[in-house]
Amino acid sequence: MKSKARIVLSFSLLLATTTFISASPPRETIRFDSDWKFFRGDADAESPSFDDSSWRSRRAAQLEH
């Protein structure tokens, strides 16, 4: 009787886990090919407060290498 209860409990946990995983939201696609800034050379821009307002805005496909 105990083994039957363990099997039922194990199956219930497996079913609950599967239901929880399938209920997660779908993946979100984030496009990162716009709003890039470009500066040719070494800008020394390590600081988070660095002012990049004079830089040209580009899409990733238009970046100069």
Summary of the structure (lengths in Angstrom):
residues: 65
radius of gyration: 26.3
end to end distance: 70.8
largest distance: 76.1
contacts: 87
relative contact order: 0.14
helix: 37%
strand: 9%
